[in-house]
Amino acid sequence: MSGLALDRMRPHLDAVPLIRREGRVVQVVGTVIEADLPGVAVGELADIGPATAEVIGFRGHRALLMPLGPLQGVACGSVVRVRSSLLTVSVGDGLLGRVIDPLGAPMDGRPLTDVPFRRPLSANAPDPMKRSRIADSLETGIRVIDGLLTLGKGQRIAVMAGSGVGKSTLLGMFARNSKATVNVVALIGERGREVREFLERDLGPEGVARSVIVLATSDSSPVLQVKAMSAALAVSEHFRDEGHDVLLMVDSLTRLAMAQRQVGLSAGEPPTTKGYTPSVFSMMPRLLERAGPGAGRGSITGVLTVLVEGDDMDDPVADTVRGIVDGHVILSRRLASFGHYPSIDVLGSVSRTMPSTASPEHVQAARDVRAMAAMYRENEELVRLGAYKTGSDPSVDAAIHAWPHIRAFLQQEVEDATPWEETLTRLAQLASMRSGPQPVPGVRRAPQAPQRRGRG
């Protein structure tokens, strides 16, 4: 057998247990199985009749297991056979355009082909001293993102919003229009009704063709929902190591945290803020740090949605994620109610890597536009009531004059994709309005667009 063939078979060989370990089911409480299973470790998988379960903890001398699927067929005294401590997923170019479950099985009715490699779901983040710096910008085709919240290749950004304000639609725009070579989409706790809608309406054929979708619907086991995030990261890491710029989109981290909360409470962890267990807050950085730039080539840019309860941006999950990622985008229900899409609250959003990935001219133009938007918002009530007198403050006059143009720049149809150069040209024209109208004799020359730095 050749060395290459042996390397491809090694994960399968490692998964075969050398010693059979067995035990018996003692008790089932809710979705937690207690079993006499000496010598088993947390994270190992076991077969219980037709069901597969993961060891999540211990109570006394008994192992606590949570099933990855239905519990039907599990009885008191059922044999528990430890399968393996290594959970892997098949990876390769054959995953593009496919929908898989968290264990790597296809969900679109077709067999998987051209997936010759396997990667473990659990992996460590790259060595921080060997990672590349984030220096290149990632074009998304979304004006407000490219112009005012520029993303870098390898950046992780959280999209925070309540329900029904356009998170899935924004993810679809990212998937269709970005210059990333591969998309990996993790749908965690998604309603089954909305899966096809997201694939066909939001992603579209163009987005699906270069995407890998990892799906765990809301009726899936909490353990399986947590595994969906790990599987999406494993797939992303494979394509990153192949030199691709990967766009990882997760919807949503809140449902991931809820699933881990169920697992933690079942294992006996004490609840903390809003019932979330300590393992939720230790899991987040462990998973999110796996995304980012690679060591030398390839990157994983993360666009991670957070469903905030009651539009509370200080929700425990939102607060934790905001402290880990490299920026956040806030979607405003108020803007959505006015039909302003994408409903991004520019003044409440930030991209921490923008100074490193955009040119100084671009950064300054973005600051000028944000300053005019802030000035208009501060005086908006006075303007609407007619209480502001033109000429009282030149900066307010400039903001009022520029606001209709800024609002047009911030709004964009779902089907539209704006080229990078056009975005920068329009941004420069908006920034020039901060000094107020300045008529020039003869032909007026349009301001030059700031040059893009680190396009990569």
Summary of the structure (lengths in Angstrom):
residues: 456
radius of gyration: 25.1
end to end distance: 41.0
largest distance: 92.2
contacts: 1509
relative contact order: 0.13
helix: 40%
strand: 22%
